[in-house]
């Protein structure tokens, strides 16, 4: 069943870093010259090893389940069925894989722990292929608390986007446990830009935007963020950020929304592809 596949992948995701992410961390360690930051990176690499071998979570903040579903072009699976399977799969993983219970039912007043890490945050998008793709982020809040949105002027252009991202990263400093992975959403409305920034984080860490202009902007942002000198653990050095991914959407003539979603080095993800007949 779909819920079983989700459970299995999320039990793996909480303790095993994707290979593309781990490779970037190891490269950062090899080129880091700051002795303190290099020590942080060596401990991160050891952390990855212990979690994988000991079947332990990579981080004590196991995150909140964030799910992005891209529906097959002619998907016949009712959304209510997909939503139920996703929630059941997540609940099973949280129960069996030593997830810390980190979700409260009311954000301001009662703040009672749900005890299940549910509900899941789900976003839906219509795709073009024959398979429905389900992607998960395990969104820890040390980094999420450093995410933000800026509504800049359309005349600010590329330099304005770079300035906004640098301001947000500078304000975050060492709080999001760098080196970090950055997702940038540009366009749409305030809320759409935020969703785009999460969608950007879902991409593989070594995958660039297909538009060459935005690919160059990703590379510029990576270089300029690393130039801030925050470094691994906030202790300096040139490895503040490991990857920048940008997603865009059309926007209003009077606006240029820019959203930043931050992931710490524990860039935990899971992916599942399904066909209608596997569920119906």
N, C-alpha and C positions, 0 to 999 in steps of 0.2 A: 504493500500500500504506500501511497505517497507520504503519509505521515511517518512511516518507518524509514523511508529514504531521508527525509528531512532530519529526523532524530539522529540517524547515523552520521550524517554530514556535520551536524552541529556539535555532536559529541567529539568529533575530530577537530573541528574548527577552534574550539575553546582551548586546545592544548598544542596544536601544530600550526605554525606560521606558514602561509603560502610560500612556495619555493622562490618566487620572484621577489617577495619582500625580504626573505632571509638573505638572498644573494646581495641585495642592495645594502643591507646592514653589514655584511662581511666586507664588501668593497669599501664602505665608509671606514671600517676599522683599519683596513690596510693603508688607506691614504691619510688617516688622521695623524697630525703631528702634535697636537696638544696632549700632554701626558695625562691630564685629568679626564678629558673627554675620551681618550683612548681607553682608559681604565673602565669608564662607564660602558663603552661599547663591548669591551671584553666580558663584563658581567652580563650584558644583554645576551651575548652569544651563549654564555654558560646557562643562562635562564632558559633559553630556547631548547638547549640540549636536555636539561633536567625535566622540563615540562613534557617533552616528547617521550623520553625514556620512562618517566615515572607516572605517566598518564595523569598529570596534574594540570590545572589551568595555567596558562601563560601569565596571567595577572589575576590578582585577587578581585579586581573589578571585572567581572565577566560580561558586563555590558548590558544594554537593553537590545532586544531583538528588533532590528530594522530590516524590513523586507521590501524588495523592489521586484514586482512581477511584470514581465513583458509577455503579454498574451499572444498566442499564435494568431495569425491573421483570421482564420476561421474557427477560432476556439469555441467549442460547444460545451465546455465544462462550466456549470453555473459558478459565479463568483462566490456565492455562499458556500459551496462545496470546497472550493480552493481555500477560502479563508479558514474554514473549520479544520481542514487538513494541516494547514500551516500552523495554526495555534496548537493543535494536538501534537504535532511533531516537535515544536519548540518546547512545549510543556514536558514532553518525554525526555528531551535532551537535558533540560534544566534539572530534572529529577535524578537522572542517571550519571551525569558527568560532573558532579560537584560544582555546579554553578552557584555562585553566591546569590542569594535572593536580594535583588537591588531595585525592585519596582514598588512604588507606593500607589494606592488607589486614588488619593486626592492630593493635588499638587501643593495646596496652600494650608489647609486646616488639619484634617485628621491624619493624613500621611501614614495610614496603616499599610504595612507591607502585604502585598497580595499573596506572598508565599509561593508563587509559581513563576515569577519573572514575566508574567503576562499582564496586559495584552501586548500583542505584537503590533508594531507600527508598520502598516502596509501601504505601499503606493502602487497604483496600477497604470499600465501603459499598453496601448495596442501596438503589436509588432507586425512583421511582414512574413515571417517564416512559418514552417509547419509545426514547430515546437514551441511550447510555452516555457519561458526561462524564469526561474525563481532564484534571486540572488539575496544573500543575507550579509549584513554587517552586524558584528557584535559591538555595539557602540558604547564604549566606556565613557564616563562623564568627566573624568579629569581633563580629557581632550575636548569633549563636547561643550563643556563650559567655556571654552576659549573660541568657539565658533561664533560667527557674527554676520550681519548684513549691513551693507552701506548703500545708500541711494545717492549716487553721484550724478553729476551733470552729463548729458550726452556729449557736450563739447569737450569733456575731459579726455575721451578717447583711451588709447592704450596706456598712456602714461598715468591717467587717472585710475585705471584698473590696477596697475602695478602699485601706485601709491596707496590705494585703499587696502590692498592685500598686505603690503609691508607694514602699514599702521596697525592692522589687526594682529599680525604675527608679533610685532614689536611689543604690543600691549600684553600678549600672552606670555612672552618671555620663556622661562623654563617650566612654567606650570603644566603644559600638556605632555610632559615626559618626552622631550625630543631625544633623538631625531624623529621628525614627524612626517606624516603623509598628508598632503593638502589637496582637497577637492574644491574647485572654484566653479561657481555657477554664475553665468553672466546673461542677463536678459530676462524677459518675461515680466513678472511682477515680483514684489518682495518675497512672497511665499514660493513662487515658482523658482526663483533663483536659489532659494535654500534647498529645495528638492533637487535641483540640478547639481548642487554642490555635493550632495550625498550620492547621486548617480555617478558623479565623477570619481568618487572614492571607490566605487564598486569595480571600476576598470582594473585590469592588471596593472601593477605598479610600473611596469616597463612599456606600457602601451600608450602611444601618443594620440592626440586629436588628429583626425583624418584631414582636417583643413590645415594646410601648411602655415597659414598665418597664426592660427591658434597653437599649433605645435611650436612655432618659434616663441610665442608668448609664454607657453609652459616652460620652455628652456630658459627664457629671460627671468621669469619669476623664480625658478629654482636657483639660478645663479645669484639673484639679488637677495633672496631670503637667506641663502647661505652666507652672503656677505655681511649679514647683520651680526654674525659672531656669537650668537646665543649658544649654539653648540650642543652636543650630547649632554643630557642632564642639566642643561643650562650653565655648564662650566666652561664655555668658550670653545673655540675651534671652528672648523669650516663645514661641519656636518649638522646643521640645524634641521635641514629638510632632506628627505630622500627622494621624493617624487612630487610633482605637481600635475594634476589632471584638470582640464577645463571642459565643461559642457555649456552649450549656449542655446538660446531660444529667442525668437523674435520679440521685440519690445516696443513700447510706445515712443513716439517721436520726442517726447519731453523727458524721457527717463533713461537711466543706465544702471539697473540694479546689479550689485556685485555681492555675492554671498561666499563665505569661506567656511567650509567644514574641515575640522582638524581631527586627524587620527594620530595617536601616539605611535611609537614603533610597533606596538602590538596590533598590527593591521589585520584583524581576523575576519575572514570571509568564508562563505560557502555558496556553491552553485549547483543547481539541479535543473535539468531539462526534461520535459515530459511531453508525451503525445496524448491526445484526447482518450484514445483507447486504453491507456494505462490507468485511467481514473474512472471512466464511465463504464 
